[in-house]
Amino acid sequence: MPIPQTAIAAARRARTIAGIARTRAESPATIPDAPGRTALLDIAALLNDAATALETEESGTWDGTVITNTLPFDAMLAMHTIDDIAAQTPSTGFPPLVSLYVTAPVYGTAPELPASLLPGGPVLIAQEGDLFVRLLAVHAQLNAAPLEEDVTALLEAAFRLLWEHAQLADSIG
């Protein structure tokens, strides 16, 4: 039985985001603290594990119909662990529900915006608003099921904007 295209798309996203995590971890200028770099490397490894599970584990069937909106157990476990690591290590700049970027093709759900920082003052409010508008635009394009090379560019753009939001949080902190 072939692997569903939704799982293949999720695996590609997982590998792309793993690459983003590794690149970010390699730059002490970007992530100055060792725990943040370690967390990113752990996230990257788990994303690769999830991608392998998505690419190799066949989906179940129900009355002869392939079920395409489920994750293999190993991928689901990896996604939960990734979300926990991201939530516990905000210095990574990864959102607490990073898994939504991977699982969107499987579940048909869009990633969420990060929580508002509720910044004080019009300049910071405008900065956060601008980031949210740009991130919403990227999310909309990701949901439009673009070509794979577009998905890579859009994920890189989304994670760059999420990083900018994390930096804004640090500046308000």
Secondary structure as UniProt FT lines:
FT   HELIX           5..25
FT   TURN            28..30
FT   HELIX           34..56
FT   STRAND          61..62
FT   TURN            63..64
FT   STRAND          65..66
FT   HELIX           73..88
FT   HELIX           90..92
FT   TURN            96..98
FT   HELIX           99..107
FT   HELIX           122..143
FT   HELIX           148..172
//
